[in-house]
Amino acid sequence: MTSTAVVPDGTVDAAIPLPYLVRHRLRETADTVTLDLVPLGEALPRYRPGQFSMLYAFGIGEIPVSVSAIAPGGDALAHTVRAVGKVSEAICRLRPGEVIGVRGPFGNDWALGIRPLEDDDPVTPLGTAPGEDLVVMAGGLGLSPLRPVVLQALSQPGAYGWLTVLVGARSPQELVHRTDLTQWHALGEAKITVDRAEPGWTGAVGLVTDQLRHAVFRPERTTAFVCGPEPMMRASAEALLLRGVAPGRIRLSLERNMRCATAWCGHCQLGQVLVCRDGPVFTWEQAAGLLAVHEL
Ligand SMILES: Cc1cc2nc3c(=O)[nH]c(=O)nc-3n(C[C@H](O)[C@H](O)[C@H](O)COP(=O)(O)OP(=O)(O)OC[C@H]3O[C@@H](n4cnc5c(N)ncnc54)[C@H](O)[C@@H]3O)c2cc1C
């Protein structure tokens, strides 16, 4: 690949993938891997939790994938990919030392663009008021886009109130980011539940929403972050509303088929919004109506 995505004024051309090297590959489950990527030359601008990349398997195709970790102060990025079709299978087959094309960062972030207006304006990097409680609810691979939220909260504990991480998976075999889950569980922050137990599983069995009933947080001072299959996100939002969390305090990440990621092709249009430009993170106030719209 000879073209460069960094144009003469120093900005990045969002249409041109940059070559990144697969530095490390971790098999998460039978069909899911996490790839740690480092730039071969120029690096993309810094990502924020909740943003996504377009990952290009050379000669095969390109797909949107959320960033699952952002190295502090570095250019390394992690992406966790499930093999469901032609492109994701090719990406999951990549080995350390091989090269992938990356465009990004795209989309808004879990902070919904809420940033300090002045240097002394107290807003956390997650777009919450200092000391607010955080509830993170993940279903299956939905944990990957949420992982940077938890890592951010744990890296600055003084900035947040109580942190609750509720993770659900169909079976123990399908849990991703197990090393993190073990650490978070040991810290008392994470509760993990599976729909179907297997021999040796000693954790909870049931839905992630069941775990919410026992979670301790102050609804009027809580921001919730939710990602997973759409039925799980609906059920989680409804359970949060029942616990008294306002719709504008519930944030969800929506996935829709995407092609360009630059608000040009319209593939990800949902009613009035383009998920690549206006999302992927929306509040439940916005998302409740959008989830009722069929994709194009
Ligand atoms: C903002 C965003 C973030 C994403 N983050 C991740 C991630 O972190 N990890 C990950 O593994 N995947 C993620 N995806 C989904 C990923 O982009 C799709 O799995 C991928 O496009 C499938 O392409 P393919 O060519 O491998 O399979 P295809 O042959 O195109 O599709 C295989 C199957 O997956 C379905 N599918 C395709 N695209 C999507 C989609 N966007 N949403 C739901 N179903 C889809 C198809 O309908 C089909 O049933 C994300 C999608 C979006 C829009």
The ligand as an SDF file (V2000), in Angstrom:
LIG
                    3D

 53 58  0  0  0  0  0  0  0  0999 V2000
  -20.5380    0.9080   15.1210 C   0  0  0  0  0  0  0  0  0  0  0  0
  -20.3340   -0.5940   14.9980 C   0  0  0  0  0  0  0  0  0  0  0  0
  -19.4690   -1.2330   15.8700 C   0  0  0  0  0  0  0  0  0  0  0  0
  -19.2560   -2.6160   15.7570 C   0  0  0  0  0  0  0  0  0  0  0  0
  -18.3920   -3.2110   16.6290 N   0  0  0  0  0  0  0  0  0  0  0  0
  -18.1220   -4.5230   16.5040 C   0  0  0  0  0  0  0  0  0  0  0  0
  -17.1780   -5.1440   17.3720 C   0  0  0  0  0  0  0  0  0  0  0  0
  -16.6060   -4.5160   18.2720 O   0  0  0  0  0  0  0  0  0  0  0  0
  -16.8960   -6.4530   17.1520 N   0  0  0  0  0  0  0  0  0  0  0  0
  -17.5260   -7.1830   16.1710 C   0  0  0  0  0  0  0  0  0  0  0  0
  -17.2390   -8.3870   16.0160 O   0  0  0  0  0  0  0  0  0  0  0  0
  -18.4590   -6.6350   15.3620 N   0  0  0  0  0  0  0  0  0  0  0  0
  -18.7530   -5.3250   15.5010 C   0  0  0  0  0  0  0  0  0  0  0  0
  -19.6770   -4.7450   14.6540 N   0  0  0  0  0  0  0  0  0  0  0  0
  -20.4060   -5.6020   13.6930 C   0  0  0  0  0  0  0  0  0  0  0  0
  -19.5280   -5.8950   12.4890 C   0  0  0  0  0  0  0  0  0  0  0  0
  -19.3350   -4.7060   11.7580 O   0  0  0  0  0  0  0  0  0  0  0  0
  -20.2370   -6.9720   11.5970 C   0  0  0  0  0  0  0  0  0  0  0  0
  -20.1920   -8.2060   12.2650 O   0  0  0  0  0  0  0  0  0  0  0  0
  -19.5150   -7.0940   10.2780 C   0  0  0  0  0  0  0  0  0  0  0  0
  -19.8320   -5.9550    9.4940 O   0  0  0  0  0  0  0  0  0  0  0  0
  -19.9150   -8.3520    9.5290 C   0  0  0  0  0  0  0  0  0  0  0  0
  -19.2940   -8.3090    8.2400 O   0  0  0  0  0  0  0  0  0  0  0  0
  -18.8730   -9.6350    7.4830 P   0  0  0  0  0  0  0  0  0  0  0  0
  -18.4880   -9.2890    6.0820 O   0  0  0  0  0  0  0  0  0  0  0  0
  -17.8840  -10.4200    8.2610 O   0  0  0  0  0  0  0  0  0  0  0  0
  -20.2020  -10.4630    7.4630 O   0  0  0  0  0  0  0  0  0  0  0  0
  -21.4720  -10.2810    6.5200 P   0  0  0  0  0  0  0  0  0  0  0  0
  -21.4400  -11.4070    5.5560 O   0  0  0  0  0  0  0  0  0  0  0  0
  -21.6140   -8.8860    6.0230 O   0  0  0  0  0  0  0  0  0  0  0  0
  -22.6080  -10.5010    7.6060 O   0  0  0  0  0  0  0  0  0  0  0  0
  -22.7090  -11.6980    8.3740 C   0  0  0  0  0  0  0  0  0  0  0  0
  -23.9330  -11.5810    9.2700 C   0  0  0  0  0  0  0  0  0  0  0  0
  -23.7930  -10.4800   10.1870 O   0  0  0  0  0  0  0  0  0  0  0  0
  -24.8560   -9.5480   10.0060 C   0  0  0  0  0  0  0  0  0  0  0  0
  -24.3110   -8.1940   10.1160 N   0  0  0  0  0  0  0  0  0  0  0  0
  -23.4810   -7.5670    9.2620 C   0  0  0  0  0  0  0  0  0  0  0  0
  -23.1800   -6.3410    9.6980 N   0  0  0  0  0  0  0  0  0  0  0  0
  -23.8270   -6.1860   10.8680 C   0  0  0  0  0  0  0  0  0  0  0  0
  -23.9560   -5.1440   11.7940 C   0  0  0  0  0  0  0  0  0  0  0  0
  -23.3530   -3.9720   11.6450 N   0  0  0  0  0  0  0  0  0  0  0  0
  -24.7240   -5.3460   12.8930 N   0  0  0  0  0  0  0  0  0  0  0  0
  -25.3440   -6.5030   13.0760 C   0  0  0  0  0  0  0  0  0  0  0  0
  -25.2950   -7.5470   12.2220 N   0  0  0  0  0  0  0  0  0  0  0  0
  -24.5410   -7.3690   11.1380 C   0  0  0  0  0  0  0  0  0  0  0  0
  -25.3780   -9.7940    8.6090 C   0  0  0  0  0  0  0  0  0  0  0  0
  -26.7420   -9.3940    8.4890 O   0  0  0  0  0  0  0  0  0  0  0  0
  -25.2220  -11.2900    8.4830 C   0  0  0  0  0  0  0  0  0  0  0  0
  -26.2610  -11.9940    9.1260 O   0  0  0  0  0  0  0  0  0  0  0  0
  -19.9320   -3.3780   14.7580 C   0  0  0  0  0  0  0  0  0  0  0  0
  -20.8110   -2.7310   13.8900 C   0  0  0  0  0  0  0  0  0  0  0  0
  -21.0090   -1.3630   14.0060 C   0  0  0  0  0  0  0  0  0  0  0  0
  -21.9520   -0.6700   13.0490 C   0  0  0  0  0  0  0  0  0  0  0  0
  1  2  1  0
  2  3  1  0
  2 52  2  0
  3  4  2  0
  4  5  1  0
  4 50  1  0
  5  6  2  0
  6  7  1  0
  6 13  1  0
  7  8  2  0
  7  9  1  0
  9 10  1  0
 10 11  2  0
 10 12  1  0
 12 13  2  0
 13 14  1  0
 14 15  1  0
 14 50  1  0
 15 16  1  0
 16 17  1  0
 16 18  1  0
 18 19  1  0
 18 20  1  0
 20 21  1  0
 20 22  1  0
 22 23  1  0
 23 24  1  0
 24 25  2  0
 24 26  1  0
 24 27  1  0
 27 28  1  0
 28 29  2  0
 28 30  1  0
 28 31  1  0
 31 32  1  0
 32 33  1  0
 33 34  1  0
 33 48  1  0
 34 35  1  0
 35 36  1  0
 35 46  1  0
 36 37  1  0
 36 45  1  0
 37 38  2  0
 38 39  1  0
 39 40  1  0
 39 45  2  0
 40 41  1  0
 40 42  2  0
 42 43  1  0
 43 44  2  0
 44 45  1  0
 46 47  1  0
 46 48  1  0
 48 49  1  0
 50 51  2  0
 51 52  1  0
 52 53  1  0
M  END
$$$$
